[in-house]
Amino acid sequence: MDRRKFLKTSALGGSAAAATALAAPAYAQGKRTLTMVTSWGRGLAGVFDSAQRCADSITAMSDGNLTVDIKAAGELVGAFEVFDAVSSGQADMYHAADYYFVGQHPGYAFFTAVPFGMTAQELVNWYYFDGGMELHDELGQIFGLKSFLAGNTGAQAGGWYSKEINSPEDFNGLKFRMPGLGGKALGKLGASVQNIPGSEVYQALSSGAIDGTEWIGPWADEKAGFQEITKIYYTAGFHEPGAGLSLATNRDVFESLSPAHQKIIEIAAAEAHQWNLAQFLANNGAALQRLQAGGVKVMEFPDSVWDAFGQASQEVLAENMSDELFKKIHDSAMASMKASSSWLNMSSGVYTAQRDRVLG
């Protein structure tokens, strides 16, 4: 008998009086420690901060009745092994970018980012008001997880390169680090795409194991030290326009918690999402100025490269449409994005363009 079924049926035993007393769900009592595994190296700027923020909030809001023991990547399991560890019950929860787990199901990409997908604002619009959270939960039920958005990097940079990119052909044979469906799209342009944990990217780039990498944006990239290796930096990317991070709890564990503690986890994740987005966006501008002052050449991809990104991205999405749940998630996300962007472009988009024109 699996553990979840046992938890739900064990109250049926014993005397009639005991059965009456246990008619309500039986929740774990007393203080409890939950083990959180993460895909992040300890102290990795922004992403580990978000995991720590979740952990601290859960402990504070539960008045110490729930304590979260954070394990950085490699301390209990590897960066890309956290999904299986929590699904199997080896750990209680993970903090990661769900697009690392497209091998388990490609639909997970939408809860981090897909190429030419949603901005951070469009993502939360979909998640909280257009069915995204329910679809995240539907995916989680397959793997025994209860998941919530729990961080966001905002729009990510196009990355660091050992040479300038002047045409789509320049990607042919390029060894480049990019996870998720964006990486699959880049592979269609001839790149040799690598999926390397964040804490290992600097060494791979400095050793020549890869020719380039995307990571997050100016602040986190500066902290990682990529500017010490190359000075060519593309600041706008196609692959992650508003990358969400996730907190996922083993579903048996989640269901054994009281409703109050379940809500604490949900609220801690939501607060960490907004806090983390502000953290990245508040730091990126000053970091970019420092990078430029240090000799980094800030660049934009030419239109021909953007066109190639777009075509490759559509091919990657189309290849997964035979999966019914992927198509359901895709259609939901794209419909929400279209509806949100129609207003955002006409309101805040026009405003910021005019503000920049008027104020110079």
C-alpha positions as CSV (number, residue, x, y, z in Angstrom):
1,M,0.0,0.0,0.0
2,D,1.4,3.4,-0.9
3,R,1.9,6.0,1.8
4,R,-0.7,8.4,0.6
5,K,-3.4,5.7,0.6
6,F,-2.2,4.5,4.0
7,L,-2.6,8.1,5.4
8,K,-6.1,8.4,4.1
9,T,-7.3,4.9,5.2
10,S,-5.5,4.2,8.5
11,A,-8.2,6.0,10.5
12,L,-10.7,3.3,9.6
13,G,-9.2,0.8,12.1
14,G,-9.8,0.6,15.8
15,S,-13.0,1.0,17.8
16,A,-16.2,2.8,16.7
17,A,-15.4,5.6,19.1
18,A,-11.9,5.9,17.6
19,A,-13.4,5.9,14.1
20,T,-15.7,8.7,15.1
21,A,-12.8,10.7,16.6
22,L,-10.8,10.3,13.5
23,A,-13.5,11.1,11.0
24,A,-11.7,14.4,10.2
25,P,-8.3,14.1,8.3
26,A,-5.4,13.2,10.6
27,Y,-2.6,15.7,10.3
28,A,0.9,15.4,11.6
29,Q,1.2,17.1,15.0
30,G,4.0,19.0,16.7
31,K,7.2,20.5,15.3
32,R,8.4,19.1,12.0
33,T,11.5,19.6,9.8
34,L,11.1,19.5,6.0
35,T,14.1,18.8,3.9
36,M,14.4,21.1,0.8
37,V,16.8,20.1,-2.0
38,T,17.6,22.7,-4.5
39,S,19.1,23.0,-8.0
40,W,21.3,25.9,-6.8
41,G,24.8,26.1,-5.4
42,R,24.8,27.5,-1.9
43,G,24.7,31.3,-2.1
44,L,24.1,31.4,-5.8
45,A,22.9,35.0,-6.4
46,G,19.2,35.4,-6.6
47,V,18.1,31.8,-7.1
48,F,19.4,30.4,-3.9
49,D,18.2,33.6,-2.2
50,S,14.6,32.7,-3.3
51,A,14.9,29.2,-1.9
52,Q,16.2,30.7,1.4
53,R,13.4,33.2,1.4
54,C,10.8,30.4,1.1
55,A,12.4,28.5,3.9
56,D,12.6,31.4,6.3
57,S,9.0,32.5,5.6
58,I,7.6,29.0,6.2
59,T,9.5,28.8,9.5
60,A,8.4,32.3,10.6
61,M,4.8,32.0,9.6
62,S,4.4,28.6,11.3
63,D,5.9,30.1,14.5
64,G,8.7,27.5,14.2
65,N,6.4,24.5,13.9
66,L,7.7,23.9,10.4
67,T,11.5,24.2,9.9
68,V,13.0,23.9,6.4
69,D,16.4,22.3,6.1
70,I,17.9,23.6,2.8
71,K,20.3,21.4,0.9
72,A,22.2,23.1,-1.9
73,A,22.9,21.2,-5.2
74,G,25.2,18.3,-4.5
75,E,24.7,18.2,-0.7
76,L,22.1,15.5,-0.8
77,V,21.3,15.0,-4.5
78,G,22.6,16.7,-7.7
79,A,21.1,19.8,-9.2
80,F,19.0,18.0,-11.7
81,E,18.1,15.1,-9.4
82,V,15.8,17.1,-7.1
83,F,12.6,16.3,-9.0
84,D,13.0,12.6,-8.6
85,A,14.2,12.9,-5.0
86,V,11.0,14.7,-4.0
87,S,8.7,12.6,-6.2
88,S,10.1,9.4,-4.6
89,G,10.0,10.7,-1.1
90,Q,13.8,10.9,-0.6
91,A,13.3,14.6,0.2
92,D,10.3,16.6,1.2
93,M,10.4,19.6,-1.2
94,Y,12.6,21.1,-3.9
95,H,13.3,24.6,-5.2
96,A,14.3,24.7,-8.8
97,A,13.5,25.9,-12.3
98,D,10.9,23.4,-13.6
99,Y,12.1,23.5,-17.2
100,Y,15.0,21.4,-16.0
101,F,12.5,18.6,-15.9
102,V,11.1,18.6,-19.4
103,G,12.4,15.0,-19.6
104,Q,9.8,14.1,-17.1
105,H,7.2,16.0,-19.0
106,P,7.7,18.8,-21.6
107,G,4.8,20.8,-20.1
108,Y,7.0,21.7,-17.1
109,A,8.7,24.2,-19.4
110,F,5.8,26.6,-19.2
111,F,6.3,27.0,-15.4
112,T,9.7,28.4,-16.0
113,A,9.8,29.8,-19.5
114,V,9.4,28.8,-23.1
115,P,11.0,30.6,-26.1
116,F,9.0,33.6,-27.2
117,G,6.7,33.0,-24.2
118,M,5.4,35.1,-21.3
119,T,7.0,38.0,-19.5
120,A,7.1,37.8,-15.7
121,Q,3.8,39.8,-15.4
122,E,2.1,37.7,-18.1
123,L,3.2,34.6,-16.3
124,V,1.6,35.5,-13.0
125,N,-1.6,36.7,-14.8
126,W,-1.9,33.3,-16.4
127,Y,-0.9,31.4,-13.2
128,Y,-3.3,33.1,-10.8
129,F,-6.2,34.1,-13.0
130,D,-6.2,32.1,-16.2
131,G,-5.7,28.5,-15.1
132,G,-1.9,28.2,-14.9
133,M,-1.9,27.2,-11.2
134,E,-4.5,24.4,-11.8
135,L,-2.4,23.1,-14.7
136,H,0.7,23.1,-12.6
137,D,-1.2,21.0,-10.1
138,E,-2.5,18.7,-12.7
139,L,1.1,18.0,-13.8
140,G,2.2,17.6,-10.2
141,Q,-0.5,14.9,-9.5
142,I,1.1,12.7,-12.1
143,F,4.4,12.7,-10.2
144,G,3.2,13.0,-6.6
145,L,4.0,16.7,-6.3
146,K,2.3,19.8,-5.1
147,S,3.9,22.8,-6.8
148,F,3.8,26.6,-6.7
149,L,5.6,29.4,-8.4
150,A,8.3,30.6,-6.0
151,G,10.7,33.1,-7.7
152,N,11.2,34.9,-11.0
153,T,14.4,36.2,-12.6
154,G,12.6,38.6,-15.0
155,A,13.7,38.8,-18.6
156,Q,17.0,36.9,-19.0
157,A,20.0,38.0,-21.1
158,G,20.9,36.5,-24.4
159,G,24.2,35.4,-22.9
160,W,28.0,35.5,-23.1
161,Y,29.8,34.5,-26.3
162,S,33.4,33.9,-27.3
163,K,32.6,35.6,-30.7
164,E,30.1,38.0,-32.1
165,I,26.9,36.5,-33.6
166,N,26.2,38.2,-36.9
167,S,24.0,35.6,-38.6
168,P,22.2,32.3,-37.7
169,E,25.1,30.4,-39.3
170,D,27.3,31.6,-36.4
171,F,25.6,29.1,-34.1
172,N,26.6,26.1,-36.2
173,G,29.0,24.0,-34.0
174,L,28.9,26.5,-31.1
175,K,29.1,24.8,-27.7
176,F,26.5,26.7,-25.7
177,R,24.9,26.2,-22.3
178,M,21.1,26.7,-22.4
179,P,18.4,24.5,-20.7
180,G,14.8,23.9,-21.5
181,L,13.0,24.3,-24.8
182,G,15.1,27.3,-25.6
183,G,18.1,25.1,-25.7
184,K,16.3,22.7,-28.0
185,A,15.5,25.6,-30.4
186,L,19.2,26.7,-30.3
187,G,20.1,23.1,-31.2
188,K,18.1,23.5,-34.4
189,L,20.4,26.3,-35.5
190,G,23.4,23.8,-35.2
191,A,24.6,24.6,-31.7
192,S,25.9,21.9,-29.5
193,V,23.7,22.6,-26.5
194,Q,24.8,21.7,-23.0
195,N,22.7,21.7,-19.8
196,I,25.1,22.5,-17.0
197,P,24.1,23.3,-13.4
198,G,24.6,27.0,-12.5
199,S,27.4,26.4,-10.0
200,E,29.4,24.7,-12.7
201,V,29.0,27.1,-15.6
202,Y,32.0,29.4,-14.8
203,Q,34.4,26.5,-14.9
204,A,33.0,25.1,-18.1
205,L,33.2,28.5,-19.8
206,S,36.7,29.3,-18.5
207,S,38.1,25.9,-19.5
208,G,36.7,26.1,-23.1
209,A,34.3,23.2,-22.5
210,I,31.6,25.6,-23.8
211,D,32.0,28.6,-26.1
212,G,29.2,30.6,-24.5
213,T,26.5,30.5,-21.9
214,E,23.3,32.2,-20.8
215,W,22.7,32.4,-17.1
216,I,20.3,35.0,-15.8
217,G,21.0,38.7,-16.2
218,P,23.6,41.4,-15.4
219,W,23.5,41.1,-11.6
220,A,23.6,37.3,-11.3
221,D,26.0,37.1,-14.3
222,E,28.4,39.6,-12.7
223,K,28.3,37.7,-9.4
224,A,29.2,34.5,-11.4
225,G,32.2,36.3,-12.9
226,F,31.6,35.6,-16.6
227,Q,33.0,39.0,-17.5
228,E,36.4,37.7,-16.4
229,I,36.3,35.2,-19.3
230,T,34.6,37.1,-22.2
231,K,33.5,40.6,-22.9
232,I,30.8,39.9,-25.5
233,Y,27.3,40.1,-23.9
234,Y,23.9,40.0,-25.6
235,T,21.4,41.6,-23.2
236,A,18.1,40.4,-24.8
237,G,17.3,36.8,-25.3
238,F,14.5,34.8,-26.9
239,H,14.5,31.9,-24.5
240,E,13.4,33.2,-21.1
241,P,11.4,36.4,-21.1
242,G,10.2,36.0,-17.5
243,A,11.6,32.8,-16.0
244,G,9.6,31.4,-13.0
245,L,11.1,29.3,-10.3
246,S,9.1,26.6,-8.4
247,L,8.7,25.2,-4.9
248,A,7.4,21.6,-5.1
249,T,6.5,19.5,-2.1
250,N,6.0,15.7,-2.1
251,R,2.2,15.3,-2.3
252,D,2.0,12.8,0.5
253,V,3.9,15.2,2.8
254,F,1.8,18.1,1.7
255,E,-1.4,16.3,2.4
256,S,-0.2,15.2,5.8
257,L,0.1,18.9,6.9
258,S,-2.7,20.9,8.4
259,P,-4.6,23.3,6.1
260,A,-2.9,26.2,7.9
261,H,0.6,24.8,7.2
262,Q,-0.4,24.1,3.6
263,K,-1.5,27.7,3.1
264,I,1.7,28.9,4.7
265,I,3.7,27.0,2.0
266,E,1.5,28.5,-0.7
267,I,1.8,32.0,0.6
268,A,5.6,31.8,1.2
269,A,6.1,30.7,-2.4
270,A,4.0,33.5,-3.8
271,E,5.8,36.1,-1.6
272,A,9.2,34.7,-2.7
273,H,8.1,35.1,-6.3
274,Q,7.5,38.8,-6.1
275,W,10.4,39.5,-3.7
276,N,12.8,37.6,-6.0
277,L,11.6,39.4,-9.1
278,A,12.1,42.7,-7.4
279,Q,15.6,41.6,-6.3
280,F,16.7,40.8,-9.8
281,L,15.2,43.9,-11.4
282,A,16.5,46.3,-8.7
283,N,20.0,45.1,-9.2
284,N,20.3,44.6,-12.9
285,G,20.7,48.2,-14.0
286,A,23.6,49.1,-11.8
287,A,25.3,45.8,-12.5
288,L,25.1,46.4,-16.3
289,Q,26.7,49.8,-15.8
290,R,29.6,48.2,-13.9
291,L,30.0,45.5,-16.5
292,Q,30.2,48.2,-19.3
293,A,32.6,50.2,-17.3
294,G,34.8,47.1,-17.0
295,G,34.9,46.7,-20.8
296,V,32.0,44.4,-21.5
297,K,30.6,45.0,-25.0
298,V,26.8,45.1,-24.8
299,M,25.2,43.8,-28.0
300,E,21.9,43.0,-29.7
301,F,21.2,40.1,-32.1
302,P,20.4,41.2,-35.6
303,D,16.9,40.6,-37.0
304,S,18.0,37.6,-39.1
305,V,19.0,35.9,-35.9
306,W,15.8,36.8,-34.1
307,D,13.9,35.4,-37.1
308,A,15.8,32.1,-36.9
309,F,15.2,31.9,-33.2
310,G,11.5,32.3,-33.8
311,Q,11.3,29.7,-36.5
312,A,13.2,27.2,-34.4
313,S,11.1,27.9,-31.4
314,Q,7.9,27.2,-33.2
315,E,9.3,23.9,-34.5
316,V,10.2,22.8,-31.0
317,L,6.7,23.6,-29.6
318,A,5.1,21.9,-32.6
319,E,7.1,18.7,-31.9
320,N,5.4,18.3,-28.5
321,M,1.8,19.0,-29.5
322,S,1.0,15.3,-29.8
323,D,1.1,15.2,-26.0
324,E,-2.4,16.1,-24.9
325,L,-1.4,17.7,-21.6
326,F,1.4,19.7,-23.3
327,K,-1.1,21.0,-25.8
328,K,-3.6,21.9,-23.1
329,I,-1.0,23.8,-21.2
330,H,0.4,25.5,-24.3
331,D,-3.0,26.6,-25.5
332,S,-3.9,27.9,-22.1
333,A,-0.7,29.9,-21.7
334,M,-0.7,31.3,-25.2
335,A,-4.3,32.5,-25.0
336,S,-3.6,34.2,-21.6
337,M,-0.4,35.8,-23.0
338,K,-2.3,37.2,-26.0
339,A,-5.0,38.6,-23.8
340,S,-2.6,40.2,-21.3
341,S,-0.2,41.6,-23.9
342,S,-3.0,43.3,-25.9
343,W,-3.6,45.6,-22.9
344,L,0.0,45.8,-21.6
345,N,1.3,46.9,-25.0
346,M,-1.3,49.7,-25.3
347,S,-1.0,50.9,-21.7
348,S,2.4,50.5,-19.9
349,G,4.2,49.8,-23.2
350,V,3.2,53.1,-24.7
351,Y,3.7,54.9,-21.5
352,T,7.3,53.7,-21.0
353,A,8.2,54.5,-24.6
354,Q,6.8,58.0,-24.2
355,R,8.4,58.5,-20.8
356,D,11.8,57.6,-22.2
357,R,11.2,60.0,-25.2
358,V,10.1,62.9,-23.0
359,L,12.7,62.5,-20.3
360,G,15.5,61.5,-22.6
